[in-house]
Amino acid sequence: MPEVTLYTDGGCEPNPGPGGYGAVLLHPKKRLETSGGYRLTTNNRMELVALVAGCRLVPPGTPAILYTDSMLCVNTLTLWAKGWEARGWRRKDGPIKNLELIQELYATLRSRPELEVRWVAAHSGIRWNEYADALATAYRRKVR
């Protein structure tokens, strides 16, 4: 089991609207975090940006579990992206939203097999998921 975990979250209110993202990396010897936001964005985009920013916190070669409360992100990266790539980054029923972020994350996960994406329930009292949510919410309020 990896000793390093990453919790990410993103959101906006209203959707679309002002948004924020947050990520916190838990390492046995340190804790790192990052957050940011945009004046006009979507919930799904902020969830993906949180994962991108969070991956950048994990040193290359370090096994880590990346937790997100977005089932859409988990399914996109673990189920759908492979097929989309095989079809030239096209879906059967229309364009792929946030394609550049999905491509970056998918490439990162393929080149870094030590990283594993997992789903965690939102607002279920999991300390570090709540913390990532608080980072995202604070930034979202700042960019209003």
N, C-alpha and C positions, 0 to 999 in steps of 0.2 A: 504494500500500500504506500503510495507516495506520501512523503511528509509535507509536501507543499500543496496548498490548496488556494484556489482563486475563486472569489465570489464576485459576480458582476450583476448589474441591474441598470435598466434604463427606462425612461418613460417621458411622457409629455402630457400637458393638460392645458387646453383641450387637445384632442388628437385629430388632425395635426394642430400644432401650436408650439409654444416654448417647451423645450425639452432638455433633459440632463441625463448624464450617465455617470456611473461610479463603478470602480473596481478596487478590491482589496486583496492583496497577496499575503498569505500567511505562510511564513517560513520559520523553521525552528529558531533561527537566530535574529529574525527581523520581520517587520510588517511594512509593506509598501502600499500606497494607495494612489489613485489617480481619479480625476473627475473633470467634467467639462459639460458643454452644452451648446445649444443653438437656439436662436430666436424662433425659427420655424422649421419643424421637423415632425417625425412620427414616432410612436412608441417602438415599432419594430426596428426602425433605423437606430434609435438610441440603444436598444438591446444589442444590436450587432456592433455598434461603435464601442460599447462597453467591453465586449469580448475582444475586439481588435486591440483596444488600449490595454486590456488586462494581459493579453498574450505577450505584449511588449515588456511587461514587468517580470515575466518568468525567464530566468537565465537559460540560454540554449543548453540542451542536454539534461535539464532538470526535470525529472518526472513530476507531473502535477495534474490534479483534477481541477477542471474548470467548471464551476457550478453557475448555472443560469436558471432563472425562473421562467424563461421563455421556451415553451415546448416548440414553438415555431423555429427558434434558433437551433435547438437540438435536432429536430427532424430535418431541417434544411441541411445541416452539416453532416449528419450521420446517415440520412436516407435518400434525400433528393438530389443533392449537389452532384453526385457521381453521374446520374442519368442526365442531368442538365448539361454537364460538361461533355458527355458523349454525344449530345445533340447540338453541340456548338453553342452552349449556354442559352438554350431556348427551352421553354416549357411547351407542352402540347397545347395549352389553352391561353397563351399570351406571354407578354414580356415578364421577366423576373425583376421584381422591385429590389432596389438596393444591391444590384448585381456586383458592383465594384467591391463592396464590403464582403459579400458572400465569396467572391473569387479570392480575395485576400485571405479570409479565414480558412477557406478550404485548402488553399495552397499551404498555409502555415501548418495546418493539422496534418497534411500529407507529408510535409518535410520534417515535421517534429512528432514522430509517433509516441514520444514520451508524454504528450498532452492528450488528455481524455476529457471530452465534454459530457457533462451529466446534468440532468434536470433536478431542480429542487423546488419544492412548493413555495410559492410566494406568501409572504405575510403569515408564516406558520410558526414564528418564534425562533427561527434559526438565526442565532446571533449575527453572524457575518453576512448573511443574506440581507438581514434588516439594516445592517451597517451600510452595505453597498446601496441599498434603496435610499437610505438617508443622504448619502453623498449625491446620488442622482437628483433627489428632490431638492436639496439645498442649491444645487447648481441651476436647476430648472427655475427656481424662484428668483435666482440672481439675474437670469437673462430676460426675464419678463420685461 
